[in-house]
Amino acid sequence: MEMLIRVKNEQKAIHLFSVLKELSYVEIETSPQKKVTSKKKVASEKDFENLFGIWANRDITLKEIREKAWKRKF
């Protein structure tokens, strides 16, 4: 029987791993660490294109958007 276990807390995962190693009836195979990805969907180009209309019918300029986004004091 094979099993995949995901542990959210790294310290607890290390502890679990050390406990499992002590059990004679458990064989542990390690694989190269996979890149951890968020469960959030990665934005696609189509998702980006859906944002194009968010400023439609708004009386705002690119300069005003930049000023709000990067409030810098000189």
C-alpha positions as CSV (number, residue, x, y, z in Angstrom):
1,M,0.0,0.0,0.0
2,E,1.3,3.4,-0.9
3,M,0.4,6.7,0.8
4,L,1.0,10.3,0.2
5,I,0.9,12.5,3.3
6,R,0.9,16.3,3.2
7,V,1.9,18.1,6.4
8,K,1.2,21.8,6.6
9,N,3.7,22.6,9.3
10,E,7.3,22.0,8.4
11,Q,8.5,21.3,12.0
12,K,5.7,18.8,12.5
13,A,6.5,17.1,9.2
14,I,10.1,16.6,10.4
15,H,8.8,15.1,13.6
16,L,6.4,12.8,11.7
17,F,9.2,11.7,9.4
18,S,11.5,10.8,12.3
19,V,8.7,8.8,14.0
20,L,8.0,6.9,10.7
21,K,11.7,6.1,10.2
22,E,11.7,4.2,13.5
23,L,8.9,1.8,12.5
24,S,10.4,-1.3,11.0
25,Y,7.3,-2.0,8.8
26,V,7.4,1.4,7.1
27,E,9.6,1.9,4.1
28,I,10.2,5.6,3.2
29,E,11.0,6.7,-0.3
30,T,12.1,10.3,-0.7
31,S,11.9,12.1,-4.0
32,P,13.5,15.4,-5.0
33,Q,11.6,18.2,-3.3
34,K,8.8,19.5,-5.5
35,K,8.3,23.2,-5.8
36,V,5.5,24.1,-3.4
37,T,2.7,25.9,-5.1
38,S,-0.3,27.7,-3.7
39,K,-3.7,26.2,-4.2
40,K,-4.7,29.5,-5.8
41,K,-5.1,29.3,-9.6
42,V,-2.2,30.8,-11.5
43,A,-3.5,33.6,-13.6
44,S,-3.6,32.8,-17.3
45,E,-3.4,35.3,-20.1
46,K,-7.1,35.1,-20.5
47,D,-7.7,36.1,-16.9
48,F,-5.4,39.1,-17.5
49,E,-7.4,40.1,-20.5
50,N,-10.6,40.1,-18.4
51,L,-9.1,42.9,-16.4
52,F,-8.9,45.2,-19.4
53,G,-12.4,46.6,-18.8
54,I,-12.2,47.4,-15.1
55,W,-11.5,51.1,-15.8
56,A,-14.2,51.5,-18.3
57,N,-16.6,54.4,-17.7
58,R,-14.4,55.8,-14.9
59,D,-13.1,59.3,-15.0
60,I,-9.5,58.5,-13.9
61,T,-6.2,59.1,-15.7
62,L,-3.1,56.9,-15.8
63,K,-1.3,59.7,-13.9
64,E,-3.8,59.5,-11.0
65,I,-3.6,55.7,-10.9
66,R,0.2,56.0,-10.6
67,E,0.0,58.6,-7.9
68,K,-2.3,56.4,-5.8
69,A,-0.2,53.3,-6.4
70,W,3.2,54.9,-5.6
71,K,2.8,57.6,-3.0
72,R,6.4,58.9,-2.9
73,K,7.6,61.8,-0.8
74,F,10.5,63.7,-2.3
